[in-house]
Every structure is written in C-alpha cells, then in structure tokens.
Amino acid sequence: MIISFLNQKGGVGKTTLAIHVADSLSRKDKKVLLVDADPQASALDWAENSENGNRFSVVGLPKKTLRSELRTIETDYDYIIVDGPPRVHEIAMAAIAASDLIVIPVQPSPFDVWSLKDIIDLVNEVKTINENLKTVLVINRKIVNTAIGRDVVNALADYNFPILNTAICQRVAYAESIGMGQTVLHTNSDSKASEEIQALTNEILEVK
C-alpha cells in the first residue's frame, strides 16, 4: 500500500507525520519504506542524524518518474510512505497517481484552510487516472483548548473529504524527537504524543 502525505503549502508538518507513521507501522512488524519526494530532503536528513539506526529504510526520489519507480518496488514492502513536496507540481501529481491513499495535513488556521484548494485541485485532477484513490484530511499542530482548534473541523467541511478523528496536537516532544533522529514512539513511548501517533496510524489503516 502506498500512502502519501501531501500539501502544496509548506510547513504543515508533512515530514514529521510521514516519519512517525512510518515508524509506527514498522513497530507493527510491517516492512516499511519511507520515500522522501521533497527536493529539500528533510526526511533523508532525519535518517542521517539517527544515532541508533531506523526500523525502516529511507530513500530519496524527488523525481517526476516517482509513480513508475514506486510501482516497480511496491510488492517489496507492506507499506510505502511518501513524504511529498510543497509547490512541486509534477512530483506531487506523480505521488498522487501512484498512491492508494493521500493524507493531507492541515494546521488549524484560516490561511492553511484556504490554501487547501491547491492540493485538492491536484487530487481531483489526478483522480481521473487513479479512480480508486482515497483522500483524507488530518488536523496537525492543533492547539488544545482553543476555539480555532475546535472550529477547524467546520471550516474543512466544504472540501468534501473525510476528516480523521485523530488530531495531532502541538507538542514539543515531536520536534525534540525529530531533532535526535528518532520519533516520539522511541523517546516518549508512554506520552500523549505517542498515543496520538498510534491512534492516527490505526485510523489511517481503517480508511476504506
């Protein structure tokens, strides 16, 4: 199964979520490949900074040929997680065409909600050649107990894509673990952050 984390807006947390979900899946004894399709190569940088090694492989494929290359290796893995690029139209379209599921992270701010149109237009365009594609939204960096954190679900309703029940909150633990080349599943295994990632992963796997 190929799962891509995409949003044409930068800074919404695609890489952090892609890394964490890849790690979460690998801890379910699944064979996982994380594909860094962003020319900035943040996921590759993370992997290189890991002192203890990772439970899954990370490769860079920021190429327009992403779709064909992923399809040739798809059967070698249980899950391929793609960390997509912002603002790189051709690579994003290739990721969408290759994927079984698109996960679109959205921060709870008006600017982020408004900017969703770009990626949603791309998804709808590519769906003509990938008819079985599924797409979901996930609220990321939610600030707990704030009105904007609660109201973002209503603001997203117009986009007609399912919104996952699991929201990822703004927590220092995520940045700290990424900075160490790890995830919260390793550095804070009993934390709220770890519970969120496991819940998100389970919900993604239940998408029909």
N, C-alpha and C positions, 0 to 999 in steps of 0.2 A: 504494500500500500504506500502510495506517495502522498505526503501531507506537506503543503507549502504554507508558510507564514508570510503573508504579503500585505503591503500597504504602500501606495505611491508616496505617502508622506513619510519623511524620515523622523527618527526619534520617538517612535511609538512603542518601542520595546520588542520588535520582531526577533532580534537576535537572542535576547535574554530568554524569551519564551521558547524559541526553537531549541536552544541548548538544553533548557530544563526539561522540555517534553521528550527530547531525545534521550536524556539521562533517565528520566522516569520510565520510559519504555524499555530501556536496556536493563533496568532493575526488575523487570518482569520476565527476565531471561529471553528477551527478544533480540534478534540480530538487527542492529540499527546502524544506518549510515546518515550522518549529517552532512548535507551539501551546502556549502557556502556559495550562493549565487550572487552575492553582492561584491562589486569590484572593490569596496573598501576592506573586505576580508576580515571583518571583526570576529567572526566565528573561528577562523583559522588562527587569528592572533590569540584568542582564548585558549585554543587547543595547545598552542606552542608555549603558553605560560603555565600550563598544568604541570605541577611538580610530581604528581603521583600517577600520571597517565590517565587515560579515559576508558570507560567501559564500552565505547563505541568509536568508530572511525569518523574522521572529519576530512573532507576533500573540498577543494575549490573548483567550481565550474561556473564562473560568471560569463557564460557564452550563449550566443543565440542558438547554438545547437543543443542546448540543455535538454530539450524534450527527447531527442533521439538518443542522446547519451544515457539519460536516465532509464529509458525503456530497455536498453541493452543490458543493464545491470539490475533491473528491478527484481528479477527472480532470485538474486543472490542474497536478498535481505527480507526480513519480515516487514520492516518499515524504513522508508527513506524520508527524512525530514529536510525540507528545503528552506533555507533562510534567504528570502527573496530580497531583491534590491529596491530601493526607492528611486523613482524617477528614471529608471532604465526600461523604457517601454518594451523593447524587443525581448529582453531577458525575462521580464515579468510575464509577457504573453507566452513565452516558451514554458515557463514554470506552470502557468495555468493550464496549458494544453496537456502537460504531462501528468497533472495531479489527479488524484481521486477525491481529495478534499482540500479546500482552501480555508485557512483560518486567518481572519483579518483582525488584528489587534486594534482597539480604539481607545484612546485616552478620553476621559470624561471632561472634554472641553468643547465649547462651540466650534472652535477652529478645526479640531480634529473630526468632529461630526460632519461639518461642511465639506471637508477635504475628502471624505469617503467616496464622493461621486467619481473621482478619477479611477480608483481601483475597481469599483463596482461596474463602471462602464467597460473596463477591460474584461472583467469576468463575464459579463453578459455578451460581449463580442466574441470571446473565445468559446463560449458555451455552444456555439453553433457547430463546432467540430469536436466537442467533448461533452456530449449530451448527458452523460452520467455524472458529471461533476457536481459535487456538493460544496456549499459555501456556508460558513458560519461566522458570526462576529463574537469577539471576546473582549470584555472590558478590562483594560490593563491600567495599572497605576491608579486605581481607584483610591480616593482619599476617604477613609472611613468616617462615617457620621457627618457627612456634608450633603447639602441639598443637591449640588451638582453631581455627586456620586450616585444619588438616588434617582435623579431626573434623567440621566443619560439614556436609560432604557427607553423612556418615552420618546426621546429625541431621535433614537435609532429606528423607531418603528416604521418610519416611512420608507426605509430601504428594503423591506420585504425579505430579509434574510434572517434565519433563526439567530437569536442571541443566547449564547451559552449561559446557563445558570451560575456557573462558577466565574467569579470576578477575581482578578489578581490585584491585590492592594499594593499601595505604595509602601514598600518596606526596605529599610537599609540592608537587610540580610541579602537581598538579591544582588545588589551592587558589590557588596563585600565578597560574596562567594565567587562571582564572576571575576573579580579582580585577582583572586587566588587561583584562577583556572579550574574552579570547582563549581558545584551547584549547591543550593540550599539542602538538597537531599543528602549531601555529604557533610556539609559544615554545620547544618542546623536540622538534623533529621527529625527532631520532635517538635519543630517550630510550627507556627501558623503558616509561614511561607511554604514549608514543606507540605503541609496539609493541602494548601491551595493548589500546588503543582500536581500532586497526586489526584486531587479531585478533577482538575482540568484535564489531565491525561485520560482518566476514566470516562469523562463526559465526551471527549473527542472520539474515543473508541466506540461510543454508543451511537454516534451520528449515523442515521440511516438514510 
